[in-house]
Amino acid sequence: MTDVRGRARRVGDVARASLMPQLWRGGVVVPAHWWVGRSNFGDDLTRWLLPRYGILPIRRPVDQARVLGVGSLLETLPPDYPGIVWGSGLLWGEARSLPNATIVAVRGPLTRDLVGAPSDVALGDPGLLIGRHFRREAARWKVGIVPHLDHRSHPALDRARRRADAHVIEVGQSAPRAIAQIQRCEAIVTTSLHGLIVADALGIPAVWTSLDPPHPAGNFKFHDYEAAITPGGSRFSALDERVDIVALAAGASPVPSDRVESLISALEATIPRLRAALADAPRFPHGLVPMLRAAG
């Protein structure tokens, strides 16, 4: 059943991407990797973003992928991985040598230093590129709450759901649906990293917090991302019995727009290098049939 769902997802990806003019103007088809465990809109972003830059990713196992995109995925790579890293990050915050990889962007400077990437490599989660494709809209909710998958049944969320001015955004839905809800919020409180990233991309005030159970890897990925987007500062705010999750939004603030624009521009500037590294990839649409056949 999993294989059937995977094939159906790949066909759906191709069908949606085929409507994008960027692919018909010299687009390429490439094997890529992203996480497909429990549904999470952050893991959806690689297949949603790359076609908008003329690159159609077809999901393959990590050892067969030429491109690794959004997510804390670097620990999953084989040591001799020869492909391209585009905005990925570490999860556990431990040194990882990738001598054969072409690293064009990483999520933050902590990852950069731990994998030994060049000092001038582009920084920032590619999810920030949402700011090029969505715009903030008139608010429908005063506070949007984006809980990590592990926190969806937390009592703090039950209390928040009873507030008419609060809206809980499920991370298990597709990227466009989650983004469409985030963009209608005045402020965001999140325990999901991509809840924070999407808010930053759209200029929405945001804070992040922690709930039980804590992630076993800790908060390295948040610190890594914030070292790129708010160097020297953090939007973390602790939650306790005296402060409810909605009240945290009162301390939310947007990232300065010039900082967001700087990272977005740097990420977009990696696209020519990414395409150059894929110069031998099959062209769209002629490379589709063999790529899909190989994917099963």
C-alpha positions as CSV (number, residue, x, y, z in Angstrom):
1,M,0.0,0.0,0.0
2,T,2.9,2.4,0.8
3,D,4.3,1.8,-2.7
4,V,1.0,2.5,-4.3
5,R,0.6,5.8,-2.3
6,G,4.2,6.7,-3.3
7,R,3.5,6.2,-7.0
8,A,0.3,8.1,-6.7
9,R,2.1,11.0,-5.0
10,R,4.8,11.1,-7.7
11,V,2.2,11.2,-10.5
12,G,0.3,14.0,-8.7
13,D,3.5,15.9,-8.3
14,V,4.2,15.6,-12.0
15,A,0.7,16.6,-13.0
16,R,0.8,19.8,-10.8
17,A,4.3,20.7,-11.9
18,S,3.5,20.3,-15.5
19,L,1.3,23.3,-15.4
20,M,4.3,25.6,-14.5
21,P,5.8,27.5,-17.4
22,Q,9.2,27.4,-15.7
23,L,9.5,23.7,-16.4
24,W,8.6,24.1,-20.1
25,R,11.4,26.7,-20.5
26,G,14.4,24.3,-20.2
27,G,13.4,22.5,-17.1
28,V,15.2,19.4,-15.8
29,V,14.0,16.3,-14.0
30,V,16.1,15.0,-11.1
31,P,16.1,12.4,-8.4
32,A,15.8,14.1,-5.1
33,H,15.1,13.2,-1.5
34,W,12.9,14.6,1.3
35,W,11.3,13.0,4.3
36,V,7.9,11.2,3.8
37,G,7.3,9.7,7.2
38,R,4.5,11.3,9.1
39,S,2.9,14.0,7.0
40,N,4.4,17.5,7.7
41,F,4.0,20.5,5.4
42,G,7.7,21.4,6.0
43,D,8.7,18.2,4.3
44,D,6.5,19.1,1.4
45,L,8.4,22.2,0.5
46,T,11.2,20.7,-1.7
47,R,8.7,19.2,-4.2
48,W,6.6,22.4,-4.0
49,L,9.4,25.0,-4.5
50,L,11.9,23.5,-6.9
51,P,9.5,23.3,-9.9
52,R,9.0,27.0,-9.6
53,Y,12.7,27.3,-10.5
54,G,12.6,24.9,-13.4
55,I,13.7,21.8,-11.5
56,L,11.2,18.9,-11.2
57,P,12.3,16.6,-8.3
58,I,11.2,12.9,-8.3
59,R,11.6,11.4,-4.9
60,R,14.2,8.6,-4.5
61,P,15.9,7.0,-1.6
62,V,18.6,9.2,-0.2
63,D,21.5,7.1,-1.6
64,Q,20.0,7.5,-5.1
65,A,19.2,11.3,-4.9
66,R,21.1,14.0,-6.7
67,V,19.5,16.8,-4.6
68,L,18.8,17.0,-0.9
69,G,16.5,19.9,0.0
70,V,14.4,21.2,2.9
71,G,14.7,19.4,6.2
72,S,17.1,18.1,8.9
73,L,18.4,15.4,6.6
74,L,22.2,15.6,6.6
75,E,22.6,12.8,9.1
76,T,20.8,10.5,6.7
77,L,23.4,10.9,4.0
78,P,26.0,8.2,3.3
79,P,29.5,9.6,4.1
80,D,30.5,9.5,0.4
81,Y,27.3,11.2,-0.9
82,P,28.2,12.9,-4.2
83,G,25.1,14.9,-4.7
84,I,23.9,18.5,-4.0
85,V,22.9,19.9,-0.7
86,W,20.4,22.8,-1.1
87,G,19.4,24.3,2.3
88,S,19.4,21.1,4.4
89,G,20.4,21.1,8.0
90,L,21.6,18.8,10.8
91,L,19.2,17.5,13.4
92,W,21.5,16.4,16.2
93,G,24.1,19.1,16.0
94,E,27.1,16.8,15.7
95,A,30.0,17.1,13.2
96,R,29.4,15.4,9.9
97,S,31.9,15.1,7.1
98,L,30.6,15.3,3.5
99,P,33.7,15.6,1.4
100,N,32.1,14.6,-1.9
101,A,29.0,16.7,-1.7
102,T,28.3,19.9,-3.6
103,I,27.0,22.2,-0.9
104,V,25.3,25.3,-2.4
105,A,23.2,26.2,0.7
106,V,22.6,25.1,4.3
107,R,20.0,26.0,6.8
108,G,22.3,28.0,9.1
109,P,25.8,28.7,10.2
110,L,25.9,26.0,12.9
111,T,25.3,23.4,10.3
112,R,27.8,25.1,7.9
113,D,30.5,24.9,10.5
114,L,29.8,21.3,11.5
115,V,29.8,19.9,8.0
116,G,32.9,22.0,7.0
117,A,31.1,24.0,4.2
118,P,32.8,27.0,2.8
119,S,32.3,30.2,4.8
120,D,30.5,31.9,1.9
121,V,27.9,29.2,1.4
122,A,24.4,30.6,1.2
123,L,22.5,30.4,4.5
124,G,18.8,30.0,5.2
125,D,16.0,27.4,5.0
126,P,14.6,27.3,1.4
127,G,11.2,27.6,2.9
128,L,11.9,31.3,3.1
129,L,11.4,31.4,-0.7
130,I,7.7,31.2,0.1
131,G,8.0,34.9,0.4
132,R,8.4,35.1,-3.4
133,H,5.3,33.1,-4.1
134,F,2.8,34.1,-1.3
135,R,1.9,37.4,0.2
136,R,0.5,38.2,3.6
137,E,-3.2,38.6,3.5
138,A,-5.8,40.4,5.7
139,A,-5.9,38.6,9.0
140,R,-8.7,36.3,9.9
141,W,-7.3,35.1,13.2
142,K,-5.4,37.1,15.9
143,V,-3.1,34.2,16.7
144,G,-2.1,31.2,14.6
145,I,-0.7,28.2,16.5
146,V,1.5,25.7,14.6
147,P,2.2,22.7,16.8
148,H,4.8,20.0,16.0
149,L,3.2,16.7,15.2
150,D,4.1,15.4,18.7
151,H,2.2,18.3,20.3
152,R,-1.2,18.1,18.6
153,S,-3.0,16.7,21.7
154,H,-1.3,18.9,24.3
155,P,-3.6,20.5,26.9
156,A,-2.3,24.0,26.0
157,L,-3.7,23.5,22.5
158,D,-7.1,22.5,23.9
159,R,-7.2,25.7,25.9
160,A,-6.2,27.7,22.9
161,R,-8.9,26.1,20.7
162,R,-11.5,27.6,22.9
163,R,-10.4,31.1,22.1
164,A,-12.3,32.6,19.2
165,D,-9.3,34.6,18.1
166,A,-6.9,31.6,17.9
167,H,-6.6,29.1,15.2
168,V,-4.6,25.8,15.3
169,I,-2.8,25.0,12.0
170,E,-2.3,21.3,11.4
171,V,1.2,20.6,10.1
172,G,0.0,17.3,8.5
173,Q,-1.7,19.1,5.6
174,S,-0.1,20.1,2.3
175,A,2.3,23.1,2.1
176,P,-0.1,25.4,0.2
177,R,-3.0,24.7,2.6
178,A,-0.8,25.3,5.7
179,I,0.7,28.5,4.2
180,A,-2.7,29.8,3.2
181,Q,-3.8,29.6,6.9
182,I,-0.6,31.0,8.3
183,Q,-0.8,34.1,6.0
184,R,-4.2,34.9,7.5
185,C,-2.9,35.2,11.1
186,E,-1.8,38.4,12.9
187,A,0.9,36.5,14.8
188,I,2.2,33.0,15.0
189,V,3.2,30.8,18.0
190,T,4.9,27.6,17.0
191,T,6.7,24.5,18.1
192,S,7.2,23.6,14.5
193,L,10.3,25.1,12.8
194,H,8.6,25.6,9.5
195,G,5.8,27.4,11.3
196,L,8.4,30.0,12.2
197,I,10.1,30.0,8.8
198,V,6.8,30.6,6.9
199,A,5.9,33.4,9.3
200,D,9.3,35.0,8.7
201,A,8.9,34.6,4.9
202,L,5.6,36.5,5.0
203,G,6.6,39.2,7.5
204,I,4.3,37.9,10.3
205,P,5.3,38.4,14.0
206,A,6.3,35.0,15.5
207,V,7.6,33.3,18.6
208,W,8.6,29.7,19.2
209,T,8.2,27.7,22.3
210,S,8.5,24.1,23.6
211,L,5.9,21.7,24.8
212,D,6.0,18.1,26.1
213,P,7.2,15.8,24.8
214,P,10.4,17.6,23.9
215,H,12.1,16.5,20.7
216,P,14.8,13.9,21.5
217,A,17.3,15.9,19.3
218,G,16.6,19.1,21.3
219,N,16.3,22.5,19.7
220,F,19.5,22.5,17.5
221,K,17.5,23.1,14.3
222,F,15.8,26.2,15.8
223,H,19.2,27.6,17.0
224,D,20.8,26.9,13.6
225,Y,18.0,28.7,11.7
226,E,17.9,31.6,14.1
227,A,21.7,32.0,13.8
228,A,21.0,32.8,10.2
229,I,17.8,34.9,10.4
230,T,18.3,36.6,13.7
231,P,22.0,36.3,14.5
232,G,22.7,37.0,18.2
233,G,19.0,36.8,19.1
234,S,16.2,34.4,19.5
235,R,12.4,34.5,19.5
236,F,12.1,31.6,22.0
237,S,9.6,32.2,24.8
238,A,9.0,29.7,27.6
239,L,5.5,28.5,28.3
240,D,4.3,27.8,31.9
241,E,1.2,27.7,34.0
242,R,1.1,31.5,34.4
243,V,1.2,32.1,30.6
244,D,-1.0,30.5,28.1
245,I,0.0,29.7,24.5
246,V,-2.1,32.6,23.1
247,A,-0.6,35.1,25.5
248,L,2.8,34.3,24.1
249,A,1.7,36.0,20.9
250,A,1.9,39.4,22.7
251,G,5.6,39.1,22.6
252,A,5.8,38.1,18.9
253,S,7.8,40.3,16.5
254,P,8.7,40.1,12.8
255,V,12.2,39.7,11.6
256,P,13.5,42.9,9.9
257,S,12.4,42.8,6.3
258,D,15.9,43.6,5.0
259,R,17.3,40.5,6.8
260,V,14.6,38.3,5.3
261,E,15.2,39.7,1.9
262,S,18.9,39.2,2.2
263,L,18.5,35.5,2.9
264,I,15.8,35.0,0.2
265,S,18.0,36.7,-2.4
266,A,21.0,34.6,-1.4
267,L,18.9,31.4,-1.7
268,E,17.6,32.5,-5.1
269,A,21.2,33.2,-6.2
270,T,22.0,29.5,-5.7
271,I,19.6,28.4,-8.4
272,P,22.0,29.0,-11.3
273,R,24.7,27.0,-9.5
274,L,22.2,24.3,-8.7
275,R,21.1,24.1,-12.4
276,A,24.7,24.2,-13.5
277,A,25.4,21.1,-11.3
278,L,22.4,19.5,-13.0
279,A,23.5,20.3,-16.5
280,D,23.5,16.6,-17.5
281,A,20.1,15.9,-16.0
282,P,17.3,14.8,-18.4
283,R,15.2,17.6,-19.8
284,F,11.6,18.1,-19.0
285,P,9.3,16.5,-20.1
286,H,11.4,13.9,-22.0
287,G,13.2,12.6,-18.9
288,L,9.9,11.9,-17.1
289,V,9.2,8.4,-18.3
290,P,12.6,6.8,-17.5
291,M,12.7,8.7,-14.1
292,L,9.3,7.6,-13.1
293,R,9.9,4.1,-14.3
294,A,13.1,3.9,-12.2
295,A,11.2,5.3,-9.2
296,G,8.7,2.4,-9.4
